[in-house]
């Protein structure tokens, strides 16, 4: 489960899409970029391959809830 999820607009003009995010999963901090087309780029540490798809689904849900509410 994702913990301590945070996101921030990449641009001062908040109407321009693109966000940076961070969260903790199993004690490890992950950061990345969430693009307007739903693409996710990981920065630094990559999640375990067997958990990546599940984490991406959770990220999509969180972004839909917080950004597109």
N, CA, C and O atoms as a MOPAC input file, in Angstrom:
PM7 MOZYME 1SCF
protein

 N      0.83400 1    -1.17300 1     0.00000 1
 C      0.00000 1     0.00000 1     0.00000 1
 C      0.88500 1     1.24400 1     0.00000 1
 O      1.88600 1     1.30700 1     0.71400 1
 N      0.50900 1     2.21700 1    -0.79700 1
 C      1.21500 1     3.49200 1    -0.88600 1
 C      0.94300 1     4.30400 1     0.37800 1
 O     -0.18900 1     4.37800 1     0.85400 1
 N      2.00600 1     4.91100 1     0.91400 1
 C      1.86100 1     5.75700 1     2.09300 1
 C      2.50000 1     7.11600 1     1.83600 1
 O      3.44000 1     7.23300 1     1.05000 1
 N      1.98300 1     8.13600 1     2.50300 1
 C      2.52500 1     9.49800 1     2.44400 1
 C      2.62700 1    10.01200 1     1.01000 1
 O      3.64700 1    10.57400 1     0.61000 1
 N      1.57000 1     9.81400 1     0.25300 1
 C      1.53000 1    10.26200 1    -1.13300 1
 C      1.47600 1    11.78400 1    -1.20500 1
 O      0.69600 1    12.42100 1    -0.49800 1
 N      2.31300 1    12.35800 1    -2.06600 1
 C      2.30500 1    13.79800 1    -2.32000 1
 C      2.45100 1    14.02900 1    -3.81100 1
 O      3.08800 1    13.24400 1    -4.51400 1
 N      1.85500 1    15.11600 1    -4.28800 1
 C      2.02000 1    15.49200 1    -5.68900 1
 C      2.10300 1    17.00200 1    -5.78700 1
 O      1.65500 1    17.72300 1    -4.89600 1
 N      2.68200 1    17.47100 1    -6.88100 1
 C      2.86200 1    18.90200 1    -7.09300 1
 C      2.84700 1    19.16500 1    -8.59200 1
 O      3.41800 1    18.40200 1    -9.37200 1
 N      2.19900 1    20.23500 1    -8.98200 1
 C      2.18500 1    20.62200 1   -10.38800 1
 C      3.60000 1    20.96800 1   -10.83500 1
 O      4.35800 1    21.58600 1   -10.08700 1
 N      3.95100 1    20.57400 1   -12.04100 1
 C      5.28600 1    20.85400 1   -12.57000 1
 C      5.40700 1    22.29700 1   -13.05800 1
 O      6.51100 1    22.81200 1   -13.23000 1
 N      4.26000 1    22.94300 1   -13.27800 1
 C      4.26100 1    24.27300 1   -13.87300 1
 C      3.53500 1    25.26200 1   -12.97100 1
 O      2.59400 1    24.89500 1   -12.26700 1
 N      3.97300 1    26.51000 1   -12.99500 1
 C      3.31900 1    27.54800 1   -12.21600 1
 C      1.87300 1    27.71500 1   -12.66100 1
 O      0.97600 1    27.87400 1   -11.83400 1
 N      1.65300 1    27.67700 1   -13.97200 1
 C      0.30500 1    27.73900 1   -14.51900 1
 C     -0.32700 1    26.37000 1   -14.30500 1
 O     -0.05500 1    25.43700 1   -15.06000 1
 N     -1.15200 1    26.24600 1   -13.29800 1
 C     -1.69400 1    24.94800 1   -12.89200 1
 C     -2.60500 1    24.31800 1   -13.94900 1
 O     -2.98700 1    23.15500 1   -13.82400 1
 N     -2.95500 1    25.08600 1   -14.99500 1
 C     -3.77900 1    24.52000 1   -16.06100 1
 C     -2.94700 1    23.64500 1   -16.99800 1
 O     -3.49000 1    22.80400 1   -17.71300 1
 N     -1.63100 1    23.84600 1   -16.99000 1
 C     -0.76700 1    22.99700 1   -17.79900 1
 C     -0.58700 1    21.66800 1   -17.07900 1
 O     -0.21900 1    21.64600 1   -15.90500 1
 N     -0.83900 1    20.57300 1   -17.76000 1
 C     -0.74300 1    19.27200 1   -17.08700 1
 C      0.69600 1    18.78500 1   -16.93400 1
 O      1.57200 1    19.08300 1   -17.74600 1
 N      0.90100 1    18.03800 1   -15.88000 1
 C      2.19500 1    17.44500 1   -15.56200 1
 C      2.45700 1    17.60900 1   -14.07400 1
 O      2.36300 1    18.71600 1   -13.54200 1
 N      2.78400 1    16.51900 1   -13.40400 1
 C      2.94000 1    16.55600 1   -11.95700 1
 C      4.12400 1    15.70400 1   -11.52700 1
 O      4.44600 1    14.69900 1   -12.16000 1
 N      4.75700 1    16.11400 1   -10.45700 1
 C      5.74800 1    15.27100 1    -9.80600 1
 C      5.05300 1    14.63900 1    -8.60500 1
 O      4.12500 1    15.21700 1    -8.03800 1
 N      5.50400 1    13.46400 1    -8.22600 1
 C      4.88800 1    12.77300 1    -7.09600 1
 C      5.96100 1    12.08200 1    -6.27500 1
 O      7.08000 1    11.84700 1    -6.73100 1
 N      5.58000 1    11.76700 1    -5.05400 1
 C      6.43400 1    10.95100 1    -4.19700 1
 C      5.53800 1    10.16500 1    -3.25400 1
 O      4.43200 1    10.59000 1    -2.92100 1
 N      6.03600 1     9.01600 1    -2.83500 1
 C      5.32000 1     8.18600 1    -1.87700 1
 C      6.29000 1     7.16000 1    -1.30200 1
 O      7.39300 1     6.96700 1    -1.81300 1
 N      5.85800 1     6.51400 1    -0.24000 1
 C      6.63100 1     5.43300 1     0.36700 1
 C      5.88400 1     4.12500 1     0.14600 1
 O      4.65700 1     4.07000 1     0.23000 1
 N      6.63900 1     3.08500 1    -0.13400 1
 C      6.09200 1     1.74600 1    -0.28300 1
 C      7.07800 1     0.79000 1     0.36900 1
 O      8.23300 1     0.68800 1    -0.04500 1
 N      6.60900 1     0.09700 1     1.38500 1
 C      7.45300 1    -0.83600 1     2.13800 1
 C      8.74500 1    -0.19400 1     2.62500 1
 O      9.81800 1    -0.79600 1     2.57000 1
 N      8.61700 1     1.05200 1     3.10700 1
 C      9.75700 1     1.74300 1     3.69700 1
 C     10.71800 1     2.40000 1     2.72600 1
 O     11.70600 1     2.99800 1     3.15300 1
 N     10.45500 1     2.30500 1     1.43300 1
 C     11.31500 1     2.91300 1     0.42000 1
 C     10.58100 1     4.07800 1    -0.22400 1
 O      9.40100 1     3.96600 1    -0.55800 1
 N     11.28100 1     5.20100 1    -0.39800 1
 C     10.68400 1     6.36600 1    -1.04300 1
 C     10.84000 1     6.25700 1    -2.55800 1
 O     11.91600 1     5.94200 1    -3.06500 1
 N      9.75000 1     6.52300 1    -3.26300 1
 C      9.73700 1     6.53100 1    -4.72100 1
 C      9.29000 1     7.90500 1    -5.19700 1
 O      8.40800 1     8.51900 1    -4.59600 1
 N      9.89000 1     8.38000 1    -6.26100 1
 C      9.52500 1     9.66400 1    -6.85400 1
 C      9.41100 1     9.48500 1    -8.35800 1
 O      9.95200 1     8.54300 1    -8.93700 1
 N      8.69600 1    10.40900 1    -8.97100 1
 C      8.55700 1    10.32700 1   -10.41300 1
 C      7.74900 1    11.46400 1   -10.98600 1
 O      7.42000 1    12.43300 1   -10.30200 1
 N      7.43900 1    11.32100 1   -12.25600 1
 C      6.65700 1    12.29600 1   -12.99900 1
 C      5.42500 1    11.61400 1   -13.55000 1
 O      5.50200 1    10.53100 1   -14.13000 1
 N      4.28400 1    12.26200 1   -13.35900 1
 C      3.02000 1    11.78000 1   -13.91000 1
 C      2.65800 1    12.71400 1   -15.05500 1
 O      2.39900 1    13.89800 1   -14.83700 1
 N      2.64100 1    12.18500 1   -16.27000 1
 C      2.37800 1    12.99200 1   -17.46400 1
 C      0.88100 1    13.06300 1   -17.75000 1
 O      0.10500 1    12.24200 1   -17.26300 1
 N      0.48800 1    14.06000 1   -18.54800 1
 C     -0.93000 1    14.28700 1   -18.83800 1
 C     -1.58800 1    13.10000 1   -19.53000 1
 O     -2.80500 1    12.93600 1   -19.44000 1
 N     -0.81300 1    12.27200 1   -20.21600 1
 C     -1.36900 1    11.09800 1   -20.88700 1
 C     -1.40500 1     9.86100 1   -19.97800 1
 O     -1.73700 1     8.76400 1   -20.42600 1
 N     -1.06000 1    10.05200 1   -18.69700 1
 C     -1.08500 1     8.94800 1   -17.74000 1
 C      0.20800 1     8.16200 1   -17.65600 1
 O      0.32100 1     7.21800 1   -16.87400 1
 N      1.18100 1     8.55000 1   -18.46000 1
 C      2.47900 1     7.87900 1   -18.43400 1
 C      3.20200 1     8.22200 1   -17.13700 1
 O      3.13600 1     9.35700 1   -16.66400 1
 N      3.88200 1     7.25000 1   -16.57200 1
 C      4.61900 1     7.43800 1   -15.32800 1
 C      6.09800 1     7.21100 1   -15.58700 1
 O      6.49300 1     6.18100 1   -16.13300 1
 N      6.91200 1     8.18300 1   -15.19100 1
 C      8.37000 1     8.04900 1   -15.26700 1
 C      8.89200 1     8.00400 1   -13.84400 1
 O      8.58800 1     8.88500 1   -13.04000 1
 N      9.66900 1     6.99300 1   -13.53200 1
 C     10.26000 1     6.87000 1   -12.19700 1
 C     11.56500 1     7.64200 1   -12.16800 1
 O     12.33000 1     7.61800 1   -13.13200 1
 N     11.81900 1     8.32600 1   -11.06500 1
 C     13.08900 1     9.02600 1   -10.85700 1
 C     13.83800 1     8.28800 1    -9.75900 1
 O     13.26500 1     7.97400 1    -8.71600 1
 N     15.09200 1     8.01500 1    -9.98600 1
 C     15.88600 1     7.35600 1    -8.94400 1
 C     15.52400 1     5.89100 1    -8.79200 1
 O     15.74100 1     5.09100 1    -9.70300 1
 N     14.97500 1     5.54500 1    -7.64500 1
 C     14.66200 1     4.16000 1    -7.31200 1
 C     13.44000 1     3.66300 1    -8.08200 1
 O     12.40000 1     4.32200 1    -8.10700 1
 N     13.57700 1     2.50700 1    -8.70200 1
 C     12.46400 1     1.87700 1    -9.40200 1
 C     11.78800 1     0.88500 1    -8.45400 1
 O     12.46600 1     0.24400 1    -7.65100 1
 N     10.46600 1     0.75100 1    -8.53700 1
 C      9.80200 1    -0.23600 1    -7.68800 1
 C     10.13700 1    -1.65000 1    -8.15300 1
 O     10.56400 1    -1.84200 1    -9.29100 1
 N      9.94700 1    -2.63900 1    -7.28400 1
 C     10.17900 1    -4.03200 1    -7.68500 1
 C      9.29800 1    -4.37900 1    -8.89400 1
 O      8.13000 1    -3.99100 1    -8.94500 1
 N      9.84900 1    -5.09600 1    -9.84400 1
 C      9.13900 1    -5.42600 1   -11.08500 1
 C      7.78900 1    -6.08000 1   -10.81600 1
 O      6.81500 1    -5.79900 1   -11.51300 1
 N      7.72600 1    -6.95400 1    -9.80700 1
 C      6.46800 1    -7.66800 1    -9.53600 1
 C      5.40400 1    -6.76900 1    -8.89400 1
 O      4.23700 1    -7.15400 1    -8.82000 1
 N      5.79300 1    -5.58800 1    -8.43400 1
 C      4.84600 1    -4.65800 1    -7.80000 1
 C      4.57500 1    -3.41600 1    -8.64100 1
 O      3.69000 1    -2.62900 1    -8.30800 1
 N      5.31600 1    -3.23100 1    -9.71300 1
 C      5.22000 1    -1.99800 1   -10.49200 1
 C      3.82100 1    -1.75600 1   -11.05200 1
 O      3.30500 1    -0.64400 1   -10.93600 1
 N      3.20300 1    -2.75100 1   -11.64600 1
 C      1.86700 1    -2.56200 1   -12.23100 1
 C      0.83700 1    -2.20700 1   -11.17000 1
 O     -0.01300 1    -1.34600 1   -11.39600 1
 N      0.90500 1    -2.86000 1   -10.01400 1
 C     -0.02500 1    -2.56300 1    -8.92700 1
 C      0.17200 1    -1.12700 1    -8.43700 1
 O     -0.80100 1    -0.41700 1    -8.18600 1
 N      1.42600 1    -0.70100 1    -8.30300 1
 C      1.70600 1     0.66400 1    -7.86700 1
 C      1.23000 1     1.68500 1    -8.90200 1
 O      0.72100 1     2.74400 1    -8.53500 1
 N      1.39000 1     1.38100 1   -10.17500 1
 C      0.91300 1     2.28200 1   -11.21900 1
 C     -0.60600 1     2.43800 1   -11.14700 1
 O     -1.12000 1     3.54600 1   -11.30200 1
 N     -1.32500 1     1.34500 1   -10.91600 1
 C     -2.77900 1     1.41900 1   -10.77500 1
 C     -3.16800 1     2.30100 1    -9.59800 1
 O     -4.08300 1     3.11800 1    -9.70100 1
 N     -2.47000 1     2.13200 1    -8.47800 1
 C     -2.75700 1     2.94900 1    -7.30600 1
 C     -2.45500 1     4.42400 1    -7.57800 1
 O     -3.20500 1     5.30300 1    -7.15400 1
 N     -1.36200 1     4.68700 1    -8.27900 1
 C     -1.02100 1     6.06900 1    -8.63400 1
 C     -2.07700 1     6.69800 1    -9.53300 1
 O     -2.45600 1     7.85200 1    -9.33100 1
 N     -2.55400 1     5.95100 1   -10.52300 1
 C     -3.60600 1     6.46000 1   -11.41000 1
 C     -4.85000 1     6.81700 1   -10.60600 1
 O     -5.44800 1     7.87000 1   -10.82700 1
 N     -5.23900 1     5.96300 1    -9.68800 1
 C     -6.41700 1     6.22600 1    -8.86200 1
 C     -6.22000 1     7.46800 1    -8.00100 1
 O     -7.11900 1     8.30300 1    -7.89900 1
 N     -5.05100 1     7.59300 1    -7.38400 1
 C     -4.77500 1     8.75800 1    -6.54900 1
 C     -4.77200 1    10.04700 1    -7.37600 1
 O     -5.32000 1    11.06200 1    -6.94400 1
 N     -4.17000 1    10.00900 1    -8.53900 1
 C     -4.12900 1    11.20400 1    -9.37900 1
 C     -5.52700 1    11.57700 1    -9.87000 1
 O     -5.88000 1    12.75600 1    -9.91100 1
 N     -6.31100 1    10.58800 1   -10.23800 1
 C     -7.68000 1    10.88600 1   -10.66300 1
 C     -8.46100 1    11.53800 1    -9.53200 1
 O     -9.21200 1    12.48600 1    -9.76000 1
 N     -8.29300 1    11.04200 1    -8.33100 1
 C     -9.00200 1    11.56500 1    -7.17200 1
 C     -8.54400 1    12.98500 1    -6.83800 1
 O     -9.38100 1    13.86000 1    -6.61700 1
 N     -7.24500 1    13.22700 1    -6.79600 1
 C     -6.71900 1    14.52000 1    -6.34600 1
 C     -6.68500 1    15.58300 1    -7.42700 1
 O     -6.95900 1    16.75000 1    -7.14500 1
 N     -6.36300 1    15.22000 1    -8.63300 1
 C     -6.17300 1    16.21400 1    -9.69100 1
 C     -7.44800 1    16.44700 1   -10.49700 1
 O     -7.78000 1    17.58500 1   -10.83100 1
 N     -8.14600 1    15.38500 1   -10.80000 1
 C     -9.30700 1    15.49800 1   -11.68600 1
 C    -10.62600 1    15.41200 1   -10.94100 1
 O    -11.64600 1    15.06300 1   -11.53500 1
 N    -10.62800 1    15.72300 1    -9.65100 1
 C    -11.84500 1    15.60500 1    -8.84700 1
 C    -12.97000 1    16.46500 1    -9.31300 1
 O    -14.04600 1    16.45100 1    -8.71500 1

